[in-house]
Amino acid sequence: PKSVYCWLTRVMYNRRSKFNPLWNTLVVGGLQNGEPFLGYIDKLGVSYETDTAASGYGAYIALPLMREAYEKKPKMTEKEAKEILDRCLKVLYYRDARSWNKYEIAVVTTEGSRVEGPFSSKTNWSIANMVKGYE
């Protein structure tokens, strides 16, 4: 994944330099020599390697939640990581209720990679009728 990540950083920076950026944010993940790799690249070619990554609105809302959980327990299980992702996506869904409450999760291990889902977060809108002023 590091070679793809490196190539994508050059592609995105090159397009930005030509004043014709690709309007994408990319997250590249995988295993490099048995070690986990996660990299972030934006439309300007700004890139960094990190332990947690999110794009779009998730970078503002979900990323702090993921960082907090990762700082508390960096060696979490797959189940714990999925629970944190579900919590993040639930918070994002509550903040933007016009979004779709379905998601998929890509899991990369030494045995290979797989995409799981679609999943839906369990939500509770019972107090929504008490919110006034947004009708």
Disulfide bonds with the S-S distance in Angstrom:
none
